[in-house]
Every structure is written in C-alpha cells, then in structure tokens.
C-alpha cells in the first residue's frame, strides 16, 4: 500500500512541480527514480498519464482526470486529523 501511495504522491509532485527534476529534488530522489515511479504507476493503471519529450512534459487527458482524483484522495487522507475532533464532539453530544 505504501508504494502505491508513494506513486500517487510522486505523480502529484511531478504535476505540481512541472518537471521530473524539480519533483525529484523535492522528494529527495533522483530524476531516474521519479521516472521509474511514474512508469510503474502508468503500467499499473494501464494508461499514459504524462506525455514526455526531451524538452517538455504535459498531462494527457487521463493524466488530468487522475491528478484531480489524486488531489481529492490525498486531501481526504489528511482530513481525519481535523475531523476526528468533530466526530468526538458529536459522539459526546449524542451520549448526553
């Protein structure tokens, strides 16, 4: 599971950084490692997410849709931290 999330987080970083090299710096990885992570993710999903040339990269249509889902999912994964206090408060009110 951790490797799957790592692929998602790396993909999001590549998109937001606008380059494999900058994403690699931010994740403290080599550009090659980032490229392999993205390639494994694309293979696992069975779609091309990023169109790459020697000078540029751009998201494919599938890449745009997947990026949007990834951002929502990562936001949801962080949400329990802030919502756990709200859930606890609702439970306390319900018990009253």
Secondary structure as the mmCIF struct_conf table of DSSP 4:
data_model
#
loop_
_struct_conf.conf_type_id
_struct_conf.id
_struct_conf.beg_label_comp_id
_struct_conf.beg_label_asym_id
_struct_conf.beg_label_seq_id
_struct_conf.end_label_comp_id
_struct_conf.end_label_asym_id
_struct_conf.end_label_seq_id
HELX_RH_AL_P HELX_RH_AL_P1 UNK A 2 UNK A 17
BEND BEND1 UNK A 18 UNK A 19
HELX_RH_AL_P HELX_RH_AL_P2 UNK A 20 UNK A 27
TURN_TY1_P TURN_TY1_P1 UNK A 28 UNK A 28
HELX_RH_AL_P HELX_RH_AL_P3 UNK A 31 UNK A 45
TURN_TY1_P TURN_TY1_P2 UNK A 46 UNK A 46
BEND BEND2 UNK A 47 UNK A 47
STRN STRN1 UNK A 50 UNK A 52
BEND BEND3 UNK A 54 UNK A 55
STRN STRN2 UNK A 57 UNK A 59
HELX_RH_AL_P HELX_RH_AL_P4 UNK A 61 UNK A 95
#
